Amino acid sequence: MESRWQNRLVVLPSLLAASLANGSDIAEIPFFNAPPGSAALGAGLRFGQGPYFASDKDDQRNNDFVPLYLYNGKYIFFRGTAAGIHLFRNDALEFNLYSSYRFQHLDPDRHAYYEGLDEREQTLDAGIEVDFKQKWGELNFDWVTDTLDRHNGQEVSVTYRQTVDAGPWSFSPFISWTWQSDDLSNYYFGVSDAEATVARPAYLPGASQWVSVGLNTAWRASDRLVLFGNVGIGSANTAIADSPLVAKAGFSSAFVGGTYLFGNTRQPDYIIDEQRSGEWSWRVNYGYQADGNIVSEIDQGDFGKSRIADTRIAGFTLSKLLSNSERIDFLGKVAVFRHYEENEDNGTFSSYAAYIMAMGKGYSPWSGDEVFRWGFGFGMSFARHVPIAEQRKQAAKDDNTSRFLNYLEMTLDFPLRRVTRARWLQHCYTGLTLVHRSGIFGSSDFLRNVSGGSDWITVHLECTR
């Protein structure tokens, strides 16, 4: 059973199905057969040619770097750019509350033809997902609706796929049918009377239908590393094909990348030291807005306070051991931060981070005792408000901001048992935690192409149980 779900770790059963129409599943990494508690990180390059009118073929091609944050819990799951809650699950049937990021986007600045057109924005859709698994294949049904008041429409898709495993390889051809409501189709492919010109007449397509086919492939390079490559093509009906915004109703898309599995927190099959099975820890930290960047400045000793914003941050973090080895532990972490920005007229608000951290240890060459720990974490961050430092940095460049960004963290600490005999501190550490939010150099459409971010330098106390 274990080899089977590892084989299919990144098969992407609905990767390009409905996604060719909306882009929402292009980075989805399902863990349908992964044991509860499985976690992984990955990345991929999403590219293809969309239906929108462009001056040349190069303008129609879209490239996008997509970070993948993956977790399959007993009740909660993250599949790259989709997430949800398991309401019912067994070997043959899965029923979920489901949300997915819709990549579909039209920027009026991309071509003079779109001048005077309102921007068609990306959004977050949510609804239900039902997946049937039988010997004859898998049948997936999902219904979603807009949650951010962008298109205010609905979408229904039905996908059939058949997966064939061949040693470390997995192949999954699929076919999909998608229906989009008139509100959804009109938003992305319609032209209102106010937007109409002589060259771009008013048009409302109404409800539309899409059909797509494709192939998802995966190669298990090791027990933890899986590489994948996926392609698909599709077409819409005449309602979309006749839109003045559309060059042709046909389109193509692909996604290539990989994921790395860190283990299972509920059934820890990568824990070498059985006494550490189920190990968890808590951490509190507090600090200030940094002037430099976590990479190349703070990590090289620049601990200056920000000249852009004078703010503070406090955090509480829970950690769970995912796997360990002689040199490095991998931990799953969830953090809640409180941002204090009242003096910068940005109020007080919270942000949340979920990430995986690699934690190494340094030992004394004489006694073999633990002397210090270092850690590097990678994951995602969502802020209730955009931190003021990010607002000002991006405004200076006339760039986007985003509440959802990539998250990085670096830590360095030492065990308190080396300096005190206090019983409650024997499994505690103190040191520095560097907190960082960024958009990965503006390379990710999923992160709104944000180039830049914000950093905080904090001190922490962490205790392991």
Buried (B, 14 or more C-beta within 10 A) or exposed (E): EEEEBBBBBBBBBBBBBBBBBBBBBBBBBBBBBBBBBBBBBBBBBBBBBBBBBBEEEEBBEBEBBBBBBBBBBEEEBBBBBBBBEBBEBEEEEBBBBBBBBBBBBBEBEBBEBBEEBEEBBBBBBBBBBBBBBEEEBBBBEBBBBBEEEBBBBBBBBBBBBBBEBEEBEBBBBBBBBBBBBBBBBBBBBBBEEEBBEEEBEEBBBBBBBBBBBBBBBBBBEEEBBBBBBBBBBBBBBEBBBEBBBBBBBBBBBBBBBBBBBBBBBEEBEBBEEEEBEEBEBBBBBBBBBBBBBBBEBBEEEEEEEBEBBBBBBBBEBEBBBBBBEEEBBBBBBBBEBBBBBEEBEBEEBEBBBBBBBBBEBEEEEEEEEBBBBBBBBBBBBBBEBBBBBBBBBBEEEEBBBBBBBBBBBBBBBBBBBEEEEEEEBEBBBBBBBBBBBBBBEBBBBBBBBBBBBBBBBBEBBBBBE
